Amino acid sequence: MTDNLLMALNKINSRHLFVRMTLLIITITLLATACNNDVFQNESVHLKNSRWKADDTLFYNFNSKDTLATYDFYFEVRNTTDYDMQNLYLFITAYYPGNTYSRDTAECILAAADGKWFGKGMGKHKDNRFLFRKGVRFRKPGNYIIAVNQAMRKDTLNGISDVGILIKKQAY
């Protein structure tokens, strides 16, 4: 009789364990997907053959309706170890609703002075994220265009494979 009782208790414990594990997996999944709710815009442009010419302009388009929220603006750069410089300068032109624009320059440091690559990644590819502006507010609703050019002293850069923008709503 005790064997039957132990078998029954084991079945009950197995069912409870299964239910607990299922609930744990669902909770983790919900938490993981909820973490990306602060991303407003995330777009990347792939550069064919990891080559970026000075006159190749990368465009990023998005529409903003919220004029009160503030955002953090990042550039994301994927380079290969074939890139032969420590940094990357970017010319950024932002076109706003109402036919106005602004221009700026950003420096992205991809490697230390001793040549050690920054960023995440294995093998030939390294991914870096650079904060460009903190607390950006889109003052007018409408379409925004970000145009990006490489601003290095070489006409063609080898080893830059992707350049993207990430705009995240600021957490309070």
N, C-alpha and C positions, 0 to 999 in steps of 0.2 A: 504494500500500500504506500509506503514512503517513496518507492521508485516512481509510482504514478503521480504522486504529489510533486516531486521534484521535476518531472517532465512537464507538468502543467505550469509550474512556476517559471521554468526556463522558456516556455512558449510565450508567456505573458511578458517576461523581461525582454525577449527578442522583439516582440511587437512594440513595446515601449521604446526600445533602443532605435528601431526603425523609424518610428514617429518622431523621436527627438532628432535623429540625424536628418530626416527630411525637413523638419522645421529649421534646423541650423543651416542647411544648404539654401533654403529659400530666403532666410534672413540675410545671409552673406551676399547672395545674388542681388537682393534689393538694395542693400547698402552700397555695393559696388556700382550699381547703375545709378544710384542717386547722387554719387559724388561728381558726376559729369554734368549736373544741371546748371552749373555756373558757367559753362562754355557757351559764349555767344557766337563766335565765329572761329572755325578752324579749317584752314585751307592751305594746301601745299602744291607747289608747282615742281614737277620733275624735269630736270635738265638732261636732255638726251646726251648720252655718252659722257655724262659728268663734265660737260663743257659749258661755260657761261661767257659769252661775248659781251663786251662793254655796251654794245648797242641793242642787246636783247633785254627788253623790258618785261618784267613779270607783273601781271595784273591780278588784283584780288578785289572782288566786288561783294558788297553786302548792303542790306537795307536795315536802317535803324528807325524805330518808331518812338523809343523811350528816350526822352530828353533829360530825364532826371537821374537815371542810374549812372554810376561810375564804373569804369572798366580798367583792367590792366592789359596792356598791349605787349605782346611778345613776338620776337622773330625766332623761328626754328630753322636751324641749318643742319643739313646732313652732308658731311664731307667724307671723302675717302682719304686714305693715308697717302695717296698720290698728290694731294694738295701740297704745294711746296712753300707755303707761307704760314706764318704764325697767326695772322689775323685776316679779317675780311671787312672791308668798308662797304657800306651800302648808301646809295642815294635814295631817299624816300620822298615821293610826292603824294600828298593826300588831296584828293578832289572832293569837295563838299557840295551838298545841295545849295543851289543858288549861284553856281558858277564861280566859286572861290576855291583857292587851293593854298597849300603851304608846302614848303620843302625843308628837308632836314637830312642830316647825315648820321649814321650810326656805325660804331665799330663793334665787331664781334670777334672776340679773342678765342681762337680755336685750339691753341697749343701754348704750353709754357715756353719760357726762353730756352730751356734745355731740349726742346723738341717733343716733350711728352704731350700726347693728345689729351685734351679735355673732353668731357662728354661721356655718354653711354654708348655701348655697342661693343661687338666682338669682331675680330678680324679687321677687315679693311674699312668698315663704315663706323663713323662716330656721329652721334646725334647730340646737338646742343640746343638749349633754349636760353634766349637772352631777353631780359626785361628791357623794353624800349621806352615805354611811358606808363606811369602809374596814375590812376585816378582820371582817366580820359572820360570826357562827357561828350556825347554827340548832341550838339546844341540845336540842330534842326533835324526834324524827321525827313527821311528820304534816302536816296541811294548814295553810297560812299564808294570811292574807288581808291585803292592804294596801289601806286606804281613803284616798283623797286628795280634799281639797276645796280650792278656791281660798280664800285668806285675805286678799283685798284689801278695801279699804273701799268698793268698788262692788258692788252686788248682781249685776250682769251684766257680764262682761268680753267685749269684742269683740276678736277678733283672735287668740285662742288656738285653734288648730285640732286639735292632738293632744297628749296627754300620755301618756308611757309610762314603764315601769320596765325597767331592764337590770340583771341580776345576773350578774356574771362571777366565775368561780373565780379566786382570787388565784394569780398566777404566783410561783413561788419562785426 
